[in-house]
Amino acid sequence: MENQEEKLHATNHYLYYPDEKNVPPYLAYGFRPVFLLLAPYMIISMILWGLVWSDVISIPFMNDTLTWHVYEMLFGILTAGVMAFLTTGLPELFPGMVPFIGKRLQYIMILWIAGRISFWFIDITGVYLAAILNLSMLAWLIWFAKDVVLDRLQRHASLGYVLVAIFVLEAWFFASQAGLAETDAMSILKIALGAIVVLILLAMRRVNMEAVNELMEDKEIDDIYIARPPLTNLAVFTVIAFTIVEFLYPDNSALGWLGLASGAAILAITSDYNLEEKFIWNQPYILYLAPIFVMLGTGYALMGWDLLNDDIYGINHFRHFITSGGIGLAYLMIMVIIGWIHTGRHLTSNIYTHLMVILIIIATLMRGLIPFFEEYMSELYLYSSIIWTIPFMLYIKVFFPFLLAPRADGIQG
């Protein structure tokens, strides 16, 4: 009886599953092909960048490898991650929305692949082709999420608004690359980073609600986790303020204080894990999710401290706490959580999931603390790149069999 009730609850958002014949498991729901491609893509991109930055190899067809690396780690991976998040989550949040599967899903994944190839070969094929393909992908995501923005209750509209802002920033970036805008491309990418952090904070509030409550239900913990909007909203406000001031007044000392404020506001989100009745800090997934906010908050705090000390250590190295650490871990945990729950399994922790989180943190520390060990800069950069990719290799080992097979509970998707 209990199993039947669980299965009925799980099928609530699958009532509108398309009646498409012969859909292979890897195209049965939006997250499946994304994660199958995203894990190896992150491995290849990061190892290649580590080798390039350390002067071990060079890419002859690419003139500006730094811009390529930053763009791909921000926009390239973002579009895939957002697609997995939206195509998986929106049918749950908005009953009646038809899940995106089969041939339509295959075509949009081909568009994402084409976008990656076009940017890798942008010096050969030109800026405009890369712009059209990549902006088309993001435009499709915004169209897919239109019900979020048009929702009368505006429950999740902030996600849609941030996506529109990111689309504008990406268009601005390509305009800069094409010589149509005078703004430096790297300055635009820094603004994009702030927008992506905002998107991560908003998305993680929803991920936490699902994952933590699912975890407590499995553990029969009689309490409810609530991600309080005021804490997230304060963090979003401070990050936006830091991003705007960094673009307009990068040498203003106020930026340092905004960095410290952003760090404190993001770290405060972890207080949501302090429940009134139960202690859950000893649960593995709390110890997986909390470091996302610790990494993001530490990055902003260290950048603020560095600015108040006249930029003596190197603000961009500390920025890796945000990118490699916070954002990288957020992507990984979303992949892990969805990989368990949405393949019909219970949220599980094991030696592999422990190692995934630990290695991301180690790689981030190696890269973020380079200013204190500059004599080992090349080695730290190369080895941290390799270590950062190992969690995604472990992800392939653990989750690819799930992504390539039907749901364990027999439900479609």
CORKA-V348843 format. One record per residue. RES is the residue in one small letter. SS is DSSP state (h for helix, s for strand, l for the rest). PSI is psi in degrees with one decimal (999 if undefined). D_LAST is the distance of its C-alpha to the last C-alpha in Angstrom with 2 decimals. Layout:
RES & SS & PSI & D_LAST
RES & SS & PSI & D_LAST
This chain:
m & l & -44.4 & 22.89
e & h & -42.2 & 21.58
n & h & -36.2 & 18.42
q & h & -40.0 & 17.86
e & h & -41.5 & 18.42
e & h & -42.3 & 15.99
k & h & -39.7 & 13.19
l & h & -42.3 & 14.38
h & h & -39.7 & 14.47
a & h & -23.8 & 10.89
t & l & -2.7 & 9.82
n & h & -44.4 & 12.23
h & h & 9.3 & 10.28
y & h & 9.1 & 7.73
l & l & -24.0 & 10.98
y & l & 23.9 & 11.08
y & l & 129.8 & 7.92
p & l & 146.5 & 9.99
d & l & 68.0 & 11.64
e & l & 131.1 & 11.62
k & l & 151.1 & 12.83
n & l & 41.8 & 12.60
v & l & 119.6 & 9.71
p & l & 153.6 & 10.06
p & h & -35.6 & 7.66
y & h & -6.3 & 9.36
l & h & 17.1 & 8.51
a & l & -13.4 & 4.83
y & l & 157.8 & 5.06
g & h & -35.2 & 8.71
f & h & -25.4 & 9.73
r & h & -58.6 & 9.18
p & h & -29.5 & 12.08
v & h & -50.7 & 14.01
f & h & -32.1 & 14.46
l & h & -31.1 & 15.16
l & h & -35.4 & 17.90
l & h & -41.3 & 19.05
a & h & -53.6 & 20.19
p & h & -30.8 & 22.49
y & h & -40.4 & 23.61
m & h & -37.2 & 24.81
i & h & -50.8 & 26.60
i & h & -46.7 & 28.35
s & h & -44.9 & 29.32
m & h & -41.5 & 30.75
i & h & -42.4 & 32.67
l & h & -42.6 & 34.03
w & h & -41.2 & 35.18
g & h & -39.8 & 36.83
l & h & -38.4 & 38.70
v & h & -48.1 & 39.76
w & h & -33.3 & 40.92
s & l & 6.7 & 42.87
d & l & 24.7 & 44.56
v & l & -39.3 & 43.38
i & l & 169.8 & 42.06
s & l & 155.4 & 42.11
i & l & 104.7 & 39.88
p & l & -29.1 & 42.40
f & l & 7.8 & 40.40
m & l & 117.3 & 39.56
n & l & -38.2 & 42.43
d & l & 83.6 & 40.87
t & h & -28.9 & 38.61
l & h & -47.1 & 38.65
t & h & -40.2 & 37.23
w & h & -47.3 & 34.59
h & h & -50.0 & 33.56
v & h & -43.9 & 33.49
y & h & -46.2 & 31.70
e & h & -39.4 & 28.92
m & h & -24.9 & 28.49
l & h & -73.0 & 28.37
f & h & -43.1 & 27.03
g & h & -49.1 & 25.38
i & h & -34.5 & 23.14
l & h & -48.2 & 22.83
t & h & -38.6 & 21.18
a & h & -44.9 & 18.38
g & h & -43.1 & 18.06
v & h & -38.5 & 18.21
m & h & -45.5 & 15.59
a & h & -42.8 & 13.05
f & h & -46.5 & 14.43
l & h & -45.9 & 14.52
t & h & -19.1 & 11.30
t & h & -42.8 & 9.56
g & h & -36.3 & 12.44
l & h & -39.7 & 13.81
p & h & -23.4 & 11.41
e & h & -41.7 & 12.40
l & h & -29.6 & 15.98
f & l & 90.0 & 16.55
p & l & 132.8 & 15.45
g & l & -19.1 & 15.43
m & l & 129.8 & 14.03
v & l & 124.6 & 11.72
p & l & 148.7 & 8.64
f & l & 112.6 & 9.83
i & l & 178.7 & 8.38
g & h & -137.8 & 10.46
k & h & -38.5 & 14.19
r & h & -40.1 & 14.53
l & h & -39.3 & 12.51
q & h & -42.7 & 14.70
y & h & -40.3 & 17.79
i & h & -30.0 & 17.41
m & h & -34.8 & 17.00
i & h & -37.6 & 20.12
l & h & -41.4 & 21.84
w & h & -43.2 & 21.24
i & h & -42.7 & 22.65
a & h & -37.0 & 25.52
g & h & -40.1 & 26.26
r & h & -45.1 & 26.62
i & h & -42.0 & 28.86
s & h & -34.6 & 30.92
f & h & -34.8 & 31.72
w & h & -36.6 & 32.58
f & l & 31.3 & 35.00
i & h & -29.6 & 36.09
d & h & -15.7 & 39.74
i & h & -48.6 & 39.53
t & h & -16.0 & 37.30
g & l & 159.4 & 38.40
v & h & -38.6 & 37.20
y & h & -37.4 & 36.32
l & h & -45.3 & 33.68
a & h & -40.4 & 31.96
a & h & -46.7 & 32.30
i & h & -47.1 & 30.86
l & h & -45.1 & 27.76
n & h & -38.9 & 27.02
l & h & -32.2 & 27.93
s & h & -39.5 & 25.83
m & h & -46.8 & 22.72
l & h & -36.3 & 23.64
a & h & -39.7 & 24.68
w & h & -40.6 & 21.31
l & h & -40.8 & 19.72
i & h & -41.0 & 22.44
w & h & -42.8 & 21.85
f & h & -34.1 & 18.13
a & l & 13.7 & 19.32
k & h & -31.6 & 22.21
d & h & -26.1 & 21.17
v & h & -45.1 & 21.68
v & h & -37.5 & 25.23
l & h & -5.7 & 26.02
d & l & 126.6 & 24.96
r & l & -31.1 & 28.25
l & l & -12.1 & 27.87
q & l & 36.8 & 27.25
r & l & -36.3 & 25.09
h & l & 20.5 & 23.29
a & h & -27.9 & 25.51
s & h & -33.8 & 26.98
l & h & -43.7 & 23.89
g & h & -41.3 & 24.36
y & h & -40.2 & 28.09
v & h & -38.6 & 27.84
l & h & -40.4 & 25.59
v & h & -42.3 & 28.30
a & h & -40.6 & 30.93
i & h & -36.5 & 29.21
f & h & -44.7 & 29.08
v & h & -41.5 & 32.82
l & h & -39.4 & 33.54
e & h & -39.6 & 31.82
a & h & -40.3 & 33.83
w & h & -41.5 & 36.91
f & h & -47.7 & 36.27
f & h & -32.6 & 36.17
a & h & -38.4 & 39.23
s & h & -43.0 & 40.98
q & h & -32.8 & 40.07
a & l & -2.4 & 41.43
g & l & 12.9 & 44.60
l & l & -12.0 & 43.93
a & l & 142.9 & 43.86
e & l & -14.2 & 46.35
t & l & 136.8 & 44.17
d & l & 134.9 & 43.60
a & h & -39.0 & 40.05
m & h & -32.7 & 39.85
s & h & -38.6 & 40.86
i & h & -39.3 & 37.99
l & h & -31.9 & 35.55
k & h & -38.2 & 36.97
i & h & -42.4 & 36.28
a & h & -37.5 & 32.71
l & h & -44.5 & 32.40
g & h & -41.9 & 33.51
a & h & -38.8 & 30.99
i & h & -37.7 & 28.13
v & h & -42.1 & 29.45
v & h & -45.1 & 29.41
l & h & -41.6 & 25.78
i & h & -44.6 & 24.98
l & h & -42.8 & 27.03
l & h & -40.7 & 25.31
a & h & -39.7 & 21.78
m & h & -27.7 & 22.84
r & h & -39.0 & 24.15
r & h & -39.6 & 20.70
v & h & -43.2 & 19.19
n & h & -43.1 & 22.14
m & h & -43.9 & 21.69
e & h & -50.7 & 18.17
a & h & -47.5 & 18.93
v & h & -43.2 & 22.47
n & h & -35.3 & 21.94
e & h & -42.4 & 19.03
l & h & -46.6 & 21.50
m & h & -33.8 & 24.36
e & h & -43.1 & 22.55
d & h & -36.0 & 21.80
k & l & 0.3 & 25.43
e & l & 41.2 & 26.76
i & l & 119.0 & 28.54
d & l & 77.1 & 29.95
d & l & 169.9 & 29.80
i & l & 131.5 & 27.70
y & l & 130.8 & 27.06
i & l & 121.3 & 27.68
a & l & 108.6 & 27.61
r & l & 121.6 & 30.77
p & h & -40.0 & 30.73
p & h & -38.4 & 34.46
l & h & -45.4 & 34.05
t & h & -42.1 & 31.29
n & h & -38.2 & 33.27
l & h & -42.4 & 36.41
a & h & -42.1 & 34.75
v & h & -44.4 & 33.36
f & h & -46.2 & 36.86
t & h & -37.2 & 38.65
v & h & -42.3 & 36.34
i & h & -43.8 & 36.86
a & h & -45.4 & 40.60
f & h & -44.5 & 40.77
t & h & -43.5 & 38.97
i & h & -45.5 & 41.28
v & h & -37.3 & 44.42
e & h & -35.8 & 43.55
f & h & -43.5 & 43.32
l & h & -40.1 & 46.44
y & l & 67.3 & 48.65
p & l & -19.5 & 47.52
d & l & 3.7 & 50.94
n & l & 133.6 & 51.30
s & l & -22.9 & 51.64
a & h & -26.1 & 49.59
l & h & -36.0 & 46.53
g & h & -44.4 & 47.18
w & h & -35.2 & 47.21
l & h & -34.6 & 44.02
g & h & -44.6 & 42.39
l & h & -40.0 & 43.56
a & h & -41.3 & 42.41
s & h & -43.6 & 38.91
g & h & -45.1 & 38.73
a & h & -41.5 & 39.94
a & h & -39.4 & 37.62
i & h & -42.7 & 34.48
l & h & -31.0 & 35.71
a & h & -22.7 & 36.32
i & h & -29.2 & 32.59
t & h & -17.5 & 32.50
s & h & -15.5 & 34.68
d & h & -24.6 & 31.66
y & h & -5.6 & 30.97
n & s & 93.4 & 34.32
l & l & 157.8 & 33.43
e & l & -39.2 & 36.24
e & l & -30.1 & 35.96
k & l & 147.6 & 34.03
f & s & 118.0 & 34.35
i & l & 5.8 & 30.99
w & l & -12.6 & 32.28
n & l & 3.1 & 32.27
q & l & 134.7 & 28.49
p & h & -43.1 & 26.94
y & h & -22.4 & 24.31
i & h & -40.6 & 27.14
l & h & -15.4 & 29.04
y & h & -41.9 & 26.16
l & h & -38.9 & 25.61
a & h & -39.4 & 29.29
p & h & -20.6 & 30.41
i & h & -47.8 & 28.40
f & h & -32.9 & 30.87
v & h & -44.4 & 33.73
m & h & -47.3 & 33.25
l & h & -48.2 & 32.98
g & h & -41.0 & 35.93
t & h & -40.5 & 38.00
g & h & -49.3 & 37.58
y & h & -39.9 & 38.89
a & h & -43.2 & 41.60
l & h & -37.3 & 42.86
m & h & -41.0 & 42.97
g & h & -45.0 & 44.93
w & h & -40.2 & 47.27
d & h & -41.2 & 47.78
l & h & -36.8 & 48.71
l & h & -15.4 & 51.18
n & l & 29.4 & 52.74
d & l & 37.0 & 53.30
d & l & 47.7 & 50.30
i & l & -15.4 & 52.04
y & l & -29.7 & 49.04
g & l & 93.7 & 46.55
i & h & -34.3 & 44.04
n & h & -24.7 & 41.51
h & h & -42.1 & 41.26
f & h & -24.1 & 40.41
r & l & -19.7 & 37.75
h & h & -22.2 & 35.74
f & h & -32.6 & 35.12
i & h & -47.1 & 33.05
t & h & -66.8 & 31.35
s & h & -37.5 & 30.99
g & h & -75.3 & 30.91
g & h & -53.0 & 29.30
i & h & -43.4 & 26.96
g & h & -43.3 & 26.15
l & h & -34.3 & 25.40
a & h & -46.5 & 23.32
y & h & -45.9 & 21.03
l & h & -45.4 & 20.93
m & h & -34.8 & 20.23
i & h & -41.3 & 17.38
m & h & -40.1 & 15.85
v & h & -48.6 & 16.72
i & h & -47.7 & 15.59
i & h & -37.3 & 12.11
g & h & -32.4 & 12.07
w & h & -59.7 & 12.97
i & h & -44.7 & 11.49
h & l & 9.7 & 7.89
t & l & 14.8 & 7.72
g & l & 27.5 & 9.17
r & l & 164.1 & 12.71
h & l & 151.6 & 15.77
l & l & 119.6 & 17.37
t & l & 143.7 & 19.79
s & l & 146.9 & 22.84
n & l & -173.5 & 24.84
i & h & -32.1 & 27.42
y & h & -45.3 & 24.97
t & h & -35.0 & 23.66
h & h & -48.7 & 27.34
l & h & -37.3 & 28.47
m & h & -49.0 & 25.93
v & h & -45.4 & 27.36
i & h & -43.0 & 30.94
l & h & -35.9 & 31.02
i & h & -42.9 & 29.77
i & h & -43.9 & 32.56
i & h & -46.2 & 35.12
a & h & -38.3 & 34.39
t & h & -43.5 & 34.71
l & h & -40.3 & 37.98
m & h & -39.6 & 39.33
r & h & -40.5 & 38.69
g & h & -23.7 & 39.49
l & l & 14.4 & 42.75
i & h & -38.5 & 44.12
p & h & -24.8 & 46.89
f & h & -9.1 & 48.49
f & l & 54.8 & 48.48
e & h & -25.5 & 49.12
e & h & -18.1 & 51.00
y & h & 24.6 & 47.76
m & h & -49.9 & 45.67
s & h & -43.6 & 44.64
e & h & -43.9 & 43.78
l & h & -39.2 & 41.79
y & h & -46.0 & 39.83
l & h & -48.5 & 39.03
y & h & -36.3 & 38.27
s & h & -35.1 & 36.17
s & h & -42.4 & 34.05
i & h & -46.0 & 33.49
i & h & -38.1 & 32.82
w & h & -29.6 & 30.33
t & h & -19.9 & 28.18
i & h & -41.4 & 28.16
p & h & -34.4 & 25.44
f & h & -26.8 & 23.06
m & h & -41.9 & 24.28
l & h & -35.4 & 23.50
y & h & -42.4 & 20.00
i & h & -43.9 & 19.60
k & h & -44.9 & 21.06
v & h & -44.8 & 19.01
f & h & -20.6 & 15.48
f & h & -38.4 & 15.22
p & h & -33.3 & 14.87
f & h & -41.7 & 11.75
l & h & -23.2 & 10.28
l & l & 3.9 & 11.41
a & l & 157.8 & 10.13
p & l & 161.6 & 7.34
r & l & 142.9 & 6.72
a & l & -25.3 & 10.35
d & l & 4.8 & 10.34
g & l & -0.7 & 8.97
i & l & 150.7 & 6.45
q & l & 147.8 & 3.78
g & l & 999 & 0.00
